[in-house]
Amino acid sequence: MGDNDDEGRYFDMQNEPARLKARIEDLEKQVAKLKAANKTKNKIIAWLKGEVKKPGKKKKK
């Protein structure tokens, strides 16, 4: 049984870089979403304080 456990650990170590890379990419996506949400929140707060006009999408020229 010991050999099988060792082989399983070796196999997991081989996949570890790919798992870490996927995890990093997932976390980067989450960070981007949080930054966008924070930016929107700040725009709404500024609008409520009367510092800027109504928030929304900018018109394309």
Beta strands, then each sheet from edge to edge (+ up, - down):
end
